Amino acid sequence: MFYINQVQLKQLESLLTQSTMGIHILFDNLSLAEILGKPTENVDFFTHENLGRIQAILGEFLQKSDLDQKMLYLQALDQDSYELLVRSYFNIVENTVLEATKLKH
């Protein structure tokens, strides 16, 4: 478990707000297109085994003090960890957008 302080929470909220508007300053478009372009219907990224890894990666990412440190952290991740973080981040973005939608089906 990790703790998010108020500054980190504000940074995350800012990043999520930008991402919900299609502005993804943390990630390069080519990486996003490659990762998010892979079909995942038959792949479960959010397995019990991966949840611990995701929590650790996301926790360490959020502990970085500023955008530059966050980007350096992303660049240092191995491909599997980077993909887990991207998919987790965009899962959060998608849920944020869905929660903000007033009209539910």
Secondary structure, DSSP 8 states (H G I E B T S, - for coil): -----HHHHHHHHHHHHHHHTT--TTS-HHHHHHHHTS--TT--TT-HHHHHHHHHHHHHHHHSSSHHHHHHHHHHS-HHHHHHHHHHHHHHHHHHHHHH-S---
